Amino acid sequence: MEKDEVLVVIPARMGSARMPGKPLADIAGEPMIVHVMRRAEAAKVGSVLVATESEEIAAAVMKAGGEAVMTRADHASGSDRIQEAAEIIDDKASARIVVNVQGDLPTLDPADIRAAVALLADPAVDISTLAAEIQDASERTNPNVVKVVGAAVAPGRLRALYFTRATAPWGEGPLYHHIGVYAYRRAALSRFVRLAPSGLEKRERLEQLRALEAGMRIDVALVASVPLGVDTAEDLEKARAMLGSVRR
């Protein structure tokens, strides 16, 4: 995949319900959003930009040498925000793939971004994402840990059949923790954001089910571990410890 064919967009907003302002939370002397941006840049798959409604976030990104684009404040999801950003920054659709990297994954392995993008070399795949085998038994029944149920199509690769907060599939064998990084074909992203929220999406509160219900194919790259998602103050302290932070 040529680098100029891929656009990595990190959606970021100030109004998180659980941690308002978390993109600017200090980790090792830099805002969290900058750490995520650096991880995305290190993947070396394509151009990286942050999509935000916040002048403060945009200023922090640009101060760190990154690129930011201002988007509307009323988006319902990160997918809607990255679609607007892609239309603004690349209105001729030169980038054939748009990658959505969540702005609260400061420990994300750049190689995992590359793994998601690589699956789109298969023309049958509309969207790709990531998962890791669950090692902690408590996660098997935790509804906050989203599981992907998939059919193996190659070593380290699944075709997603379902995503759920329940413990699934039943029986002996591994369970897989879904990781919220997505690579979309440009046409698939455009189609996805124009679909109405689906029944299973609303029931499970999982946006990716909208794509499956519409008949879109999602493949999953299996990676070694789940990056830390920062949703609470406790998560932030873990991130600081992992990245050698002392809050300033």
C-alpha positions as CSV (number, residue, x, y, z in Angstrom):
1,M,0.0,0.0,0.0
2,E,1.5,3.3,-1.0
3,K,1.7,6.0,1.7
4,D,-0.1,8.6,-0.3
5,E,-3.1,6.2,-0.5
6,V,-3.6,6.2,3.2
7,L,-4.9,8.9,5.5
8,V,-4.8,8.4,9.3
9,V,-7.3,10.5,11.2
10,I,-7.4,10.7,15.0
11,P,-10.8,12.1,16.2
12,A,-10.6,14.1,19.4
13,R,-13.1,16.2,21.4
14,M,-13.0,18.0,24.7
15,G,-16.4,16.9,25.9
16,S,-15.8,13.3,27.0
17,A,-18.6,12.2,29.4
18,R,-16.2,10.5,31.9
19,M,-13.1,12.6,31.4
20,P,-13.8,16.1,30.0
21,G,-10.6,17.5,28.4
22,K,-8.8,14.2,28.3
23,P,-7.0,14.7,24.9
24,L,-5.0,17.4,26.7
25,A,-4.2,15.3,29.8
26,D,-0.5,15.5,30.5
27,I,1.5,12.3,30.0
28,A,5.3,12.6,30.3
29,G,5.1,16.3,29.5
30,E,3.0,16.1,26.4
31,P,-0.8,16.0,25.9
32,M,-2.2,12.5,25.4
33,I,-3.4,13.4,21.9
34,V,0.2,14.2,20.9
35,H,1.3,10.7,22.2
36,V,-1.3,9.1,20.0
37,M,-0.3,11.2,17.0
38,R,3.3,10.2,17.5
39,R,2.3,6.5,17.5
40,A,0.3,7.0,14.3
41,E,3.2,8.8,12.7
42,A,5.6,6.0,13.7
43,A,3.4,3.5,11.8
44,K,4.5,5.1,8.6
45,V,1.4,4.1,6.6
46,G,0.4,7.6,5.5
47,S,-0.4,11.2,6.4
48,V,-1.7,11.7,10.0
49,L,-4.0,14.4,11.2
50,V,-6.2,15.1,14.2
51,A,-9.8,16.0,13.6
52,T,-11.4,18.1,16.4
53,E,-14.0,20.7,17.3
54,S,-11.6,22.2,19.9
55,E,-9.3,25.1,19.2
56,E,-7.2,24.1,22.2
57,I,-6.7,20.6,20.9
58,A,-5.8,21.9,17.5
59,A,-3.3,24.3,19.0
60,A,-1.6,21.6,21.0
61,V,-1.3,19.4,18.0
62,M,0.2,22.1,15.8
63,K,2.6,23.2,18.6
64,A,3.9,19.6,18.5
65,G,4.4,19.8,14.8
66,G,1.3,17.9,13.8
67,E,-1.6,18.7,11.5
68,A,-5.1,19.4,12.8
69,V,-8.4,20.1,11.0
70,M,-11.4,21.7,12.6
71,T,-14.7,19.8,12.4
72,R,-18.3,20.3,13.5
73,A,-19.1,19.9,17.2
74,D,-22.3,18.0,16.7
75,H,-20.9,14.7,15.3
76,A,-22.5,11.6,16.9
77,S,-19.4,9.5,16.5
78,G,-15.7,9.4,15.6
79,S,-16.6,7.9,12.3
80,D,-18.7,10.9,11.3
81,R,-15.8,13.2,12.4
82,I,-13.2,11.4,10.4
83,Q,-15.4,11.4,7.3
84,E,-15.8,15.2,7.6
85,A,-12.1,15.6,8.1
86,A,-11.3,13.5,5.1
87,E,-13.6,15.5,2.9
88,I,-12.0,18.7,4.1
89,I,-8.4,17.7,3.7
90,D,-8.7,15.4,0.7
91,D,-11.8,16.5,-1.2
92,K,-10.6,14.8,-4.4
93,A,-10.4,11.4,-2.5
94,S,-6.8,10.8,-3.4
95,A,-6.5,8.7,-0.3
96,R,-8.2,5.4,-0.9
97,I,-8.0,4.3,2.7
98,V,-8.9,6.2,5.9
99,V,-7.7,4.9,9.2
100,N,-9.6,5.8,12.4
101,V,-7.2,5.8,15.4
102,Q,-8.9,6.6,18.7
103,G,-7.4,9.5,20.5
104,D,-7.3,7.8,23.9
105,L,-4.8,5.0,23.0
106,P,-1.4,6.5,24.0
107,T,0.3,3.0,24.2
108,L,-0.9,1.8,20.8
109,D,1.8,-0.2,19.0
110,P,2.4,1.4,15.6
111,A,2.8,-2.1,14.1
112,D,-0.8,-2.8,15.0
113,I,-1.9,0.1,12.8
114,R,0.1,-1.4,9.9
115,A,-1.5,-4.7,10.5
116,A,-5.0,-3.2,10.2
117,V,-4.1,-1.4,6.9
118,A,-2.5,-4.5,5.5
119,L,-5.8,-6.4,5.5
120,L,-7.2,-4.0,2.9
121,A,-4.8,-5.4,0.3
122,D,-7.6,-8.0,0.0
123,P,-10.2,-6.4,-2.3
124,A,-13.0,-8.4,-0.7
125,V,-12.6,-6.5,2.6
126,D,-14.4,-3.2,3.2
127,I,-13.2,-2.4,6.8
128,S,-10.4,-3.9,8.9
129,T,-9.8,-3.8,12.6
130,L,-7.9,-5.4,15.4
131,A,-8.3,-7.9,18.3
132,A,-6.2,-9.7,20.8
133,E,-6.8,-13.0,22.6
134,I,-8.2,-12.5,26.1
135,Q,-5.7,-13.6,28.7
136,D,-7.4,-12.2,31.9
137,A,-10.3,-14.5,32.8
138,S,-12.3,-11.6,34.3
139,E,-12.5,-10.0,30.8
140,R,-14.4,-12.9,29.4
141,T,-17.6,-11.9,31.3
142,N,-16.9,-8.1,31.4
143,P,-19.5,-6.2,29.3
144,N,-17.1,-3.3,28.9
145,V,-14.7,-5.7,27.0
146,V,-16.1,-6.0,23.5
147,K,-15.6,-9.4,22.0
148,V,-15.3,-10.2,18.3
149,V,-16.7,-13.5,17.0
150,G,-15.0,-14.4,13.7
151,A,-14.2,-17.2,11.2
152,A,-10.5,-17.8,10.7
153,V,-9.5,-17.1,7.1
154,A,-5.7,-17.1,7.5
155,P,-3.2,-17.4,10.4
156,G,-3.7,-14.3,12.6
157,R,-6.8,-13.1,10.7
158,L,-10.5,-13.5,11.2
159,R,-13.6,-12.5,9.2
160,A,-15.9,-10.8,11.7
161,L,-19.3,-12.4,12.1
162,Y,-20.4,-10.5,15.2
163,F,-19.3,-8.1,17.9
164,T,-20.8,-8.3,21.4
165,R,-20.5,-7.3,25.0
166,A,-21.6,-10.8,26.0
167,T,-19.3,-13.8,26.5
168,A,-19.1,-15.3,23.1
169,P,-18.6,-17.7,21.4
170,W,-19.8,-20.5,23.7
171,G,-17.6,-23.5,24.5
172,E,-13.9,-24.2,24.7
173,G,-11.5,-22.0,22.9
174,P,-10.1,-18.5,22.8
175,L,-12.1,-15.3,23.1
176,Y,-10.9,-12.1,21.4
177,H,-10.9,-8.6,22.8
178,H,-11.8,-6.1,20.1
179,I,-9.5,-3.0,19.7
180,G,-11.1,0.1,18.3
181,V,-8.8,0.9,15.4
182,Y,-10.5,0.8,12.0
183,A,-9.2,1.1,8.4
184,Y,-11.9,1.8,5.9
185,R,-11.9,1.8,2.1
186,R,-12.8,5.4,1.3
187,A,-16.1,4.3,-0.4
188,A,-16.9,2.0,2.6
189,L,-16.5,4.9,5.1
190,S,-18.7,7.1,2.9
191,R,-21.4,4.5,2.8
192,F,-21.1,3.6,6.5
193,V,-21.6,7.1,7.8
194,R,-24.7,7.5,5.6
195,L,-26.4,4.4,7.0
196,A,-29.0,4.8,9.7
197,P,-28.1,3.2,13.1
198,S,-29.1,-0.4,13.0
199,G,-31.1,-2.5,15.5
200,L,-28.2,-4.5,16.8
201,E,-26.0,-1.5,16.9
202,K,-28.5,0.3,19.2
203,R,-29.0,-2.8,21.4
204,E,-25.3,-3.7,21.9
205,R,-24.2,0.0,21.7
206,L,-21.6,-1.0,19.1
207,E,-21.3,1.1,16.0
208,Q,-19.5,-1.6,13.9
209,L,-22.6,-3.8,13.9
210,R,-24.2,-1.3,11.5
211,A,-21.7,-2.3,8.9
212,L,-22.2,-6.0,9.4
213,E,-26.0,-5.7,9.3
214,A,-25.6,-3.8,6.0
215,G,-23.6,-6.7,4.5
216,M,-20.2,-5.0,4.7
217,R,-17.2,-7.3,5.3
218,I,-15.0,-6.6,8.3
219,D,-11.7,-8.5,8.7
220,V,-9.7,-8.6,12.0
221,A,-5.9,-8.7,12.4
222,L,-5.0,-10.6,15.6
223,V,-2.3,-8.8,17.5
224,A,-0.2,-9.5,20.6
225,S,-1.9,-7.3,23.2
226,V,-4.6,-4.7,23.9
227,P,-3.4,-1.1,24.2
228,L,-4.4,0.8,27.3
229,G,-7.6,2.9,26.6
230,V,-7.7,6.0,28.9
231,D,-11.3,6.4,30.1
232,T,-10.8,7.2,33.8
233,A,-8.4,9.0,36.1
234,E,-7.1,5.6,37.1
235,D,-6.4,4.7,33.5
236,L,-4.5,8.0,33.1
237,E,-2.3,7.2,36.0
238,K,-1.5,3.8,34.5
239,A,-0.6,5.5,31.2
240,R,1.7,7.8,33.0
241,A,3.4,4.9,34.8
242,M,3.7,3.0,31.5
243,L,5.2,5.9,29.6
244,G,7.4,7.1,32.4
245,S,5.3,10.1,33.3
246,V,5.6,12.5,36.2
247,R,2.7,15.0,35.9
248,R,3.9,18.6,35.7
